[in-house]
């Protein structure tokens, strides 16, 4: 009983609710899948939903928690995605397949995205507001452009790289891993719903542990009052960099999961539109609200595909739903009533305990 009370204490309630949402949703989907009560369309969207949720959780750390407007999250996803393609190609060439490959690819994609995030954070995080948003948006476009001109091949002699023009000559049995504008081809898919659910849970644990840590409190202080934070010895650059790097790392992990769910994909999949969509997921779910981010991301990824039968009207309905969610989520009257309901519920629980 004490364990349950501790899990739902004010400090840990948000963490517990977020984890329960993921666990319950996973259990329901597994039951539906085992009983064949889930459509093929929805089944194909489960891994991408997990990938986008992971990336959105990372972005929420940056936008909702740190207060920095980052529009380059799709760029970090692309770094993780194409890194995982190269790593998976090396493993597959040596006869290694399955979940171990996926785990290593997610780790490598996460590390590479975190490294790139740390390198660009030095000049980028000196900016604020709209300027930061424009620079991070440009970063995403630069990454996409670079990958569109990158050629990577693998044969018995190892990896071969070329840029702009494919002038490689691969030995017999070699194959292209990344083919410039054609993107990644011949990827062996290993991503699963279980792996996606585990990744989302890990992302939530990383996010909440950072928020509740000493570093997290420093990030919050820097966000709320920069001058006051500096006056008590908090390094603004370090706090911003930490949130930015963790966000980039989760974006890279999400990209690796996404990439190994498809046999082929192109860099244009991670263009600025994807970054804007990720920001939409975070804003509609609530800045700093991980549970809301999970729900809004899952809903908004699935909804356009579920409305595809309406053809030309589906995006109109999608836009109306976005507007309705935004209006409802920012309705002060509904927020007040919800708060009153929570207070009454809490009071009734205290009376029952007495």
C-alpha positions, 0 to 999 in steps of 0.5 A: 500500500505504501509503495502505491502511495509513493508512486502516486505521490505529487512528486512521482504522479506524472512519471507513474501516469506516463509509464502506465499509459505506455504499459497499458497501451502496449498490453492492449495492442499485444492482445489485439495483435495476438487475437488478430483484431488489429488492422494491417494499417494500424499495425504498420504504424506502431513502430513509427508512433513509438519512434515519434513519441521518443523524439517528441519526449526529447524535444519536450525536454528542450522546448517545454523544460529548457525553454529553448525553441529547437526546430532541428529534431528531425535532423537528429533523427536522420543522423540516428537513422543513417548511422544505424543503417551503416552499423546494421549493414556491417553486422549483417555482412558478418551474419549477425541479425536480430534484436542485438543489432537493433540494440547496438544501432539504437545506442550508436545512433543515440551517441552519434546524435548526442555528439553532433548535438554537443558540437553544434550547441556551442555556437547555436545556444548563444542565440535565443528565441526566434534566432535559435529556431531559425538556426536549428531549422537550418541545421536540419536542412543542412543535415538532409542536404549532406545525406542527399549527397552521401554514398556509402558502400560495403564490401569485403574490403570494408566501408567506402565513402563518396560525396556528391558523385558516386565514384566507388567500385565495390568488390564482388558481393558488395552493396550500397548502404546509402545511395545519395538521393535514393537514400538507404536501400536494402535495410533488413528490418528488425524493429518491433513494437516491443522494442519501441515500447521499451525505448519509450519507457527508457526515454521517459525514465531519462527525461523524468530523472533529468527533471528531478535531478540537481541538473534539472533544477538548475535548468528550470532556474535558468529557464525561469530567471536567467539573471537570478540563476547566474547570480547563484553560480548556475552556468547557463551554457552548461544547463542549456547544453545538457538539455540540448544534448539529451534531446538530440540523443533521444532524437537519434535513438528514435531515428534508429528505431524508425530506420530499421522498420523500413527496407528503404527510406530517403533523407527527405523523410526528415525534412523541416516539415517533420521538425514542425510536426514534432513541435506540434505534437509537443505543443498540443500535448502540453509543454513539459507534459510528457503524458500529454506528449505521448497521447498527442503524438500517438493520436496525430501520427495515426489520425491522417492514416486512419482518415485516408479513406476520405481522400481529399478531405482527410487533411481538412479534418486533420487541421480541424482536429488540431485547432479543436485540440489547441482551443480545448487545451488552452481553455482556462474555464476547462482548466479551472474545472479540471483543477477543482475536480482534482482538488475535490477528488483529493479531498475525498481520498483524504477523508476516506483515509481518515 
